Amino acid sequence: MLELNFTQTLGTHRLHIAETLPASGITAIFGVSGAGKTSLINAIGGLTHPQQGRIALNNRVLFDTESKICLPPEKRRVGYVFQDARLFPHYKVRGNLRYGMAKSMAGQFDKLVALLGIEPLLDRLPGGLSGGEKQRVAIGRALLTAPELMLLDEPLASLDIPRKRELLPYLQRLAQEINIPMLYVSHSLDEILHLADKVMVLEAGEVKAFGSLEDVWGSRVMNPWLPAEQQSSVLKVVVLEHHPHYAMTALALGDQHIWVNKVDLPLQSALRIRIQATDVSLVLQPPMNTSIRNILRAKVAQCFDVDGQVEVQLEVGSRTLWARISPWARDELAVKPGQWLYAQIKSVSITS
């Protein structure tokens, strides 16, 4: 568990954080440039010192102005991966990985190398590696110090799209197999969508939202970063059944389900789906003889007029589902908060 309660001056505004972060999974720190993302993880890592407050990791105090505690970075048991890999150019990959390696991690070296797919690189110098390969080595080096927390400061920012796509699966695998919490700084919605368990949104040094990816994505706090036509819902689902005759899989969403193209995962596996608001239409009664497979009973929570269209926030059990319809459709169906109706879903994509 990471306990944060501190204040730090950032130019014309202050960074003020008072949150408790989980001891597992990936928490994305999201916001525009200058929002305080890097300043936040620098304070945790000991690279900068807040003017006031307290930082504790797993009940171990890293920083406390009242008690005059300020552990140096090397004593905090925090691994840091920067935008640029910062490898030692005169050491081969093997030497970079072993630099600073904790004795307790010696037996984990081969497993971690295999997990990151860097075994073929061990005897090469950093100068001959691609950007994505360098970042995998940097991540491995940080993990081999046996940290209690990983800080990743936009590790994909300097990579081109092919290298980003190359590295994302490794980060997903790490999150699943390495039981070390990660704070992942990014301003990329795509990275957050594929990696994050929780999201903290910063704006001018203040926390605008903090919670599960699904809850934060479903709130309107993300709207400034989403083009109007890309308003969407992210939902956590579970594999319910595989159709005996068709290549389709049913995903449980509360006490309802959604059919998607077959997913090669065992029953009860958890995953996330994304549904574009433009792929959701509304009807007052369940339609008969329709080609649309996914029709969910939903309750209207709120309606918003946005750029000549209407965004309808729906409640499907405890989940939020967005629909984007025309003002004509809203008026004809008399859509209003508290109303029960049916959401027809035309397309679903799986994000992780």
N, C-alpha and C positions, 0 to 999 in steps of 0.2 A: 504494500500500500504506500502510495506517495501522497504526503500531506503538504499542501502548499498554502501559505498565508503570508504574502509579502507584497511590498510596494517598491517600485523602482522608477526613477525618472527617465523618460525617453524623450529627449528633445523638448517639444512643446506639450507633451502629454505624459501621463503616468501609466505604467504597467501595474495593474492591481489584480492579483490572483488570490482567490480564497476557495479552493476546491480540493477534494480528495479523489485521487485517481486510482483505478483498480490495480491489483497486483498481477494481472495477467492480460494477455491480448495486446492489440495495437490501438492506441489512442491517437487519432490524427489531430494535429494542431493546425487549424485552417484560418486563412484570412489574407487580405491584400498585403502587398509590400508595405512595411512600416507599421503593421498592426501590433507587433510585439512577439511574433512567433519565435524567432531566433533568440531574442532577449530572454524569453521564458526558459528555453532549454539551456542557454548559457548560464543562467542563474542556478539552475538545478545542477549543472555539471561543474560549477565552481569557477567558470571562466570570467564571470562578472559577479558583483556583490550588490544585492539590493540595499536600499537605504534603511529599510525596516522590515522585520518579519521573521518568519520561521519556515524551514524546509526540513522535512523528515522522511526518510525512506525505510520502510519496514521497522518503524519505531526507533530508528537510529537517527539522531539529529545531525544533519549536515550543515545547517546554518541557523543561527538564532541570535539576533541582535541583543535581545534581553540578557541572554546567558553568555554573550560574547563568544559564541562558537562559530567557527568558520573553517571547516575542513578543506584542505587543498584538494584539487581535482583528483590526484592519484590516491587519495584516501577515501574517496566517496563510493568506490565500487560501481562506477557508472561508465558504460562504454559509449563512445561518441563517434559517429560517422558523419563526416562533413560532405558538402557538395562536391568537392574535389577529394579524391581518395587519399591524398597525402601519404603515399607509400614512400619508403626509403629507396631511392633509385639505384643505390649500389648493392642492395640486398636482393637476392632472388625471392620469389614468392614464398618459398619455404621459410626463409630467414625473416621476412616481414611477418609471417604468421606466428613464428616462435618468439618474436620480439615482445617482451612483456607478458608472455603466456604464463598463466598461473599454474603452479605445480599440480593443482587439483584437476586441471584440464588436459593433462598429458594423455590420459587414457581416452579422451574424447576427440583427439586431434583428427584421426582418420575418419571418424563418423561425421564430423563437421565439414571436413574437406569434401567428403562424398555428397553431403547434403547440399553444399553450395556448388557442386560440379566443377571444382577447381583442381582436381588431382592432375589433369594433364598440364597444368600451368606451374606446378611446384618448382621446376628447375628453370623457369624463365625469369628474365628481369622485367620490372614494371614497364620500361620503355617500349617493350614489344607487345603490350596488352591493349585490348580495346577498352573503351571507357566502361562498358558494362562489366568486363572481366576485372578491371581495377577496383570497381565498387564492390564486387563480390569478395575480393581479397580483403578489402578494408573492413567489410562487415565481419568476415571470419576472424580477422585480427582483433577486432573489438570484442567479439564473443569469447575468444580464447583467454581474455583477461579475467574471466569468471565474474562478469558484472551482475549486479542485482537489478539493473535497469539499463535499457539501451535508448540512446538519443540519436535520432537520425534527422539531420538537417537537410531537407530537400535532396536526398541522395540521387534522385534521377534527373534533377534540374539541368545538369550539364550534358545529358545524353540525348542523342537523336531518337526519333520514334522507334526504329528497329531495335536499338539497344535498350530502350525502356521496356519494350515488349519482351525482350530477352530476360531482363532482371526481375520483372514482376512475379513470375511463377516461383522464383527462388525465395522472394520475400514472403509470398503466401505460404510456402512450405515451411519456412522458418517459424512463422506465426503458429502453425499447427503443431510443430514437433519440438520446438524449443520453449521451455516454460520460463521465459524471461519477458517481462512486460516491456513494451516499446512505446516511446513517444515519437511520432512520425510527423515532422513539419512538412507541409506542402500547400501549394495554392492550386493544385491540380485536382479537379473534381473526379477525373477518371481514376487516379491513383487512390483517392480516398474511398471511392465506390468499391474498388477491388480489394482493398486491404484492411480498412478500419473496422474495429468493433465499436469503438466510441469516438465521438467527434467533439472537439472544443473549438468554437468559432470565436476568434478575437477581432475586435474592431477598436482601433485607437487605444489599445492597452486594456480594454475592458472585455470581460467574457460576455458575449451576446447569447450564447447557447452552449450547453454541455449535456450530453446524454448519448444514448445508443445511436448508431448510424441511422437506423430506421426512423427514430423519433425526430432527430435533428433534420434529416433529409425531408421528412414529411411536414416540417414546420415551414413557415414563410420566411424564416431567417436566412434561408439559402437563396431566396428569389433574386437578390441582386447579382448573383453569379450565374443564374440560369437564364438563357434566352427564353422568351415567352413560349416559344413552340417546343421547348425541351422540359417544361414542368413535368415531373414524373414522381412515381412512388417507388420506394425500395422496401421490400417486405421479406421478413425471415419466414421460411417455410420448411417443411419436413417431407421427405419422400414417403408417400403413403402406399402407393401400389404401382405396379407396371401392368399395362393392359395386356391380357392374354393373347389378343389377336392383332392389335395395331401397335406400331412403334411409338407409343405414348406413355407418359408417366403422370400419375396424379400426385400433386403436391398439396399437403394439408395446410390450410390457412384458417386457424381456429377450428370451428365445426363445419367449415365449407372446404372445397378443394378446387384446384386449378389444374387443368390438363396442359402439358407441354410436350414437345418432341422428346423422345425417350432420353432419359438421363441414366448414364451407366454408373449408378450409385446404389448401394444396398438400402433396403427399407430403413426408415427412421434417420437417414442421413440428413443433416441440416444444410441448407444453402440459402442463398438470397436470389430474389428475382427483382427485375425492374420493369415497371409498366409505365409507358408514356401516357400522359393525361389525354393526348389527342387520340389514343387508341382505346379510350373508354367512352362508351355512349350510354345513355340512360333511358330506361323504359319504366312505365308504371306497373306493368304486369309481366310475368314471365312469358316470353314469346314462344309460339309454337312453330315447329318445323323450321328451325333456323340452323344455318351452318356454323354459327358461333358456338364453340364448345363451353366457353367459360362465362357463366352468368351468376353474379353474386348478389345476394340480398344485402342492402346497405342502407344506412341512415344518413341523411344530409346533416352535416355539422354547420357549414358556413358557405356562403357564396361571395365571390369577389369579382368585380368588373375589372378586367385587365386587357388593355389594348383592343377594345372593341369585342372582346370575347368574355365568357364567364367561366371562371375557375371554381369548380364545386368540390369542396372538401367533404369526403364521405367517410363514415365510420363502418368498417367491416370487423365486427367484434371489437377488439382493442386496437386494431390497426387503422392507419390512415391511407385512404386511396383517393387520388385526385382524378377528376374528369374535367375536360375542357370542352364546353359546348357553346353554341351561339346564343345570343340574347333571345332570338326567336324561339329556339328550343326551350330555353328556361321559361319563357312566358307561356308557351303552349302547354308545357307539362306542369306549370305552376310550381316550379321547384323552389322549396323554401326550407330553412332550418327546421329539423325535427321530423321531416317527411321520410317515410320508408319507400324505397323503390328498388330497382334492379340495375346493376351495372353490367353491361356487356363488354367483355374484354376481347379485343381483336388480336392483340399480339403481346407476347411476354418474352423477355430476354433474361437469361441467367447470368448473374454477375460474378458469383463465387460459390 
